[in-house]
Amino acid sequence: MSQDNIELGRIRMNGVRLKASKEIKIGDQLEIIRGEERFIVVVKALSSKRGSAAVAQTLYEETPDSLETRTRIKENSRLMPMPGSDYHGRPTKRDGRKIRQFMAEFDPSKDF
């Protein structure tokens, strides 16, 4: 786990915010926040050396509740995407002109 993620509070152990020096034991429950995703995993085994992601995945197990919640959230976001998620990159010149025109014509006292 990245020390930066621990310091930013994105990883909790047994419901408590971690410090980078905290030792992890078998059976500990880790809550990992990655963007909008939230994982809850239980440590099954420990390794004395760094390994590949495939090996690391054998050392923990995601809880069924966490997996169900993530699946439900992913399905909901697929059915109803965030507004503007289909835009990529910077606005074109044409888009910029439309935005400037809208901002010039916008009057909060009339439009709300």
C-alpha positions as CSV (number, residue, x, y, z in Angstrom):
1,M,0.0,0.0,0.0
2,S,1.2,3.4,-0.8
3,Q,2.4,5.5,2.1
4,D,0.7,8.6,0.4
5,N,-2.7,6.9,0.5
6,I,-2.2,6.0,4.1
7,E,-1.3,9.6,5.0
8,L,-4.3,11.0,3.0
9,G,-6.6,8.8,5.0
10,R,-7.7,6.6,2.1
11,I,-7.0,3.4,4.0
12,R,-8.5,2.4,7.3
13,M,-7.9,-0.7,9.4
14,N,-10.7,-2.0,11.5
15,G,-12.5,1.3,11.1
16,V,-9.6,3.4,12.4
17,R,-7.3,5.6,10.3
18,L,-3.9,4.0,9.7
19,K,-0.4,5.3,10.2
20,A,2.3,4.2,7.9
21,S,4.2,2.4,10.7
22,K,1.2,0.3,11.8
23,E,1.8,-3.5,11.5
24,I,-0.9,-5.4,9.7
25,K,-1.9,-8.8,11.0
26,I,-3.8,-11.7,9.5
27,G,-7.6,-11.2,10.0
28,D,-7.4,-7.4,9.9
29,Q,-10.1,-5.7,7.9
30,L,-8.9,-2.9,5.6
31,E,-11.2,-0.3,4.0
32,I,-9.5,1.1,0.9
33,I,-10.9,4.2,-0.9
34,R,-9.8,4.6,-4.5
35,G,-11.6,7.5,-6.1
36,E,-15.3,6.7,-6.0
37,E,-14.7,3.1,-5.2
38,R,-14.6,1.7,-1.7
39,F,-13.2,-1.8,-1.0
40,I,-13.4,-3.7,2.3
41,V,-11.0,-6.6,2.4
42,V,-9.8,-9.1,5.0
43,V,-6.1,-10.0,5.2
44,K,-5.7,-13.8,4.7
45,A,-1.9,-14.0,4.6
46,L,1.2,-11.9,4.8
47,S,4.3,-11.8,2.5
48,S,7.8,-11.0,3.5
49,K,8.7,-9.6,0.1
50,R,7.2,-7.5,-2.7
51,G,5.5,-9.5,-5.4
52,S,3.3,-9.2,-8.4
53,A,-0.4,-8.1,-8.3
54,A,-1.5,-11.7,-9.0
55,V,0.4,-12.9,-5.9
56,A,-0.9,-10.0,-3.8
57,Q,-4.5,-10.8,-4.7
58,T,-4.1,-14.2,-3.0
59,L,-3.2,-12.5,0.3
60,Y,-6.6,-10.8,0.8
61,E,-10.3,-11.4,0.2
62,E,-12.9,-8.8,-0.5
63,T,-16.0,-9.1,1.7
64,P,-19.3,-10.1,0.0
65,D,-21.0,-6.9,1.2
66,S,-18.3,-4.8,-0.3
67,L,-18.4,-6.7,-3.6
68,E,-22.2,-6.4,-3.8
69,T,-22.1,-2.7,-3.1
70,R,-19.4,-2.0,-5.7
71,T,-21.3,-4.0,-8.3
72,R,-24.6,-2.2,-7.6
73,I,-22.9,1.3,-7.8
74,K,-21.1,0.3,-11.0
75,E,-24.4,-0.8,-12.5
76,N,-26.2,2.4,-11.4
77,S,-23.5,4.5,-12.9
78,R,-23.7,2.6,-16.2
79,L,-27.4,3.2,-16.4
80,M,-27.2,6.8,-15.4
81,P,-23.8,8.3,-16.3
82,M,-22.6,11.6,-14.8
83,P,-23.5,14.7,-16.9
84,G,-20.6,15.7,-19.1
85,S,-18.9,12.3,-18.8
86,D,-19.1,12.0,-22.6
87,Y,-16.9,15.1,-23.1
88,H,-13.2,14.5,-23.5
89,G,-10.4,17.1,-23.5
90,R,-10.7,20.8,-24.0
91,P,-13.6,22.6,-25.6
92,T,-13.3,23.3,-29.3
93,K,-13.3,26.9,-30.6
94,R,-17.0,26.5,-31.4
95,D,-17.8,25.2,-27.9
96,G,-15.8,28.1,-26.4
97,R,-17.9,30.6,-28.4
98,K,-21.1,28.9,-27.2
99,I,-20.0,29.0,-23.6
100,R,-19.0,32.7,-23.8
101,Q,-22.3,33.6,-25.5
102,F,-24.3,31.7,-22.8
103,M,-22.3,33.5,-20.0
104,A,-22.9,36.9,-21.6
105,E,-26.7,36.3,-21.9
106,F,-27.1,34.6,-18.5
107,D,-28.9,36.8,-15.9
108,P,-29.4,35.0,-12.5
109,S,-32.2,37.4,-11.5
110,K,-34.3,36.3,-14.6
111,D,-33.2,32.8,-15.2
112,F,-34.0,31.4,-11.7
